[in-house]
Amino acid sequence: MDELAGRRCALVGAKIAELGSDDTLTFDAVQLAPLLGLQPPAFMRAVRQGLVYQVFERGIGTDAGTLRVSFRYRARQVILVLDEVGRVLRVG
C-alpha cells in the first residue's frame, strides 16, 4: 500500500471537520492537505489564492445524514463522505 492510500485508510472514522450552525464546514488542514499532495501551509495558501476548489453536497433519501465534500487541486482530487458530526465514512 502506498503512502497516500495509507493516509486515506487512516482517515476513516477520524473527525476532520466541524459543521457550523450556518452549514459551513471547517476542515483540519493537517489531515486534508496531504491528500492533495500539499503541506498544510501550502494548502492554506492555495485555498486563499482560489486554487483549491470545493463542492459540498448534503445527502438526501437513503444518504440522509451524510455529507459529501470534493476537493480539487490541480490534477488531484479527493472526495470525502462524512457523517453529520464530521467523521470520515469513506475516502475516494
N, C-alpha and C positions, 0 to 999 in steps of 0.2 A: 504494500500500500504506500503510495507516495505521500509526501508531507501534507499537501493540500487536501487529499482525501481523508487523511487522518484528522486534520482540523475540522473538516465538515462533520465527520462522525462524532468527534468530541463535543460538538455544539448541541447535539440532540439532547434535549432535556435541560439545557442551560438557559437561564434567564438573561437575555441580552437586550431587551427593550422594555421601555416604560410607556404605557398608553395613558396619555393625558385625558382629562375630562373633556377637552375640546377636540378629541380624536387625533391629536398629534402623537407621533411616535418618536421617542428619543432612544437612540441605539448606543451601545458600548463600542466605541471606535476601536478599542484594543482587540476586541473579538471579531469585529466585522472587517476591518482593514485588510488583514492577511488573506481573506477570501478573495479579495480583488487584487492581490499581489502588491499591497502597499503597507508601509509602516503607518501607525496612527497619525503622526504629524503630517505626513504627505497626503493621507486620506482626507484629513480635515482641510488642508489647503485646496485639494481638488474639489471638495464639496463647496467651499466658499467661492471657487472660481467657476462653479457650474459645470464641472467636468464629470461629476458623478450624478447619474440620473436615477431616480427612484420612482417606482409605481407602487401604490398601496391599494390593496383590494380587501374588502370585508366579505367573508363567506356568507352565503345565504343557503336556504334549503338544508340539504344534508351536510353542508360545510359551515353552517351557522356556528358562531363561536370561534372561528378561526380567522386569521389574518394572513394574507399572502403579500410579501414585500419583495419586489425585484429591484436589485441594484445593478447598474451597468457602469463600467469604467473602461473606456477604450474597447478592446476586444474581449474583455472579461465580463461575465455576468454571474450573479448568484441570486437564487430565489429561496427565500426563507418562508416557511409556513409556521406560524406562531399560534399559540393558544391565546386566550383573552387576557392573560397576565404577562405576555411577552416571552414565554418559554418556547424554545425551538422544538417543533414537532418533526419537521423534515427540512433537509437542505438539498437544493438542486442546483 
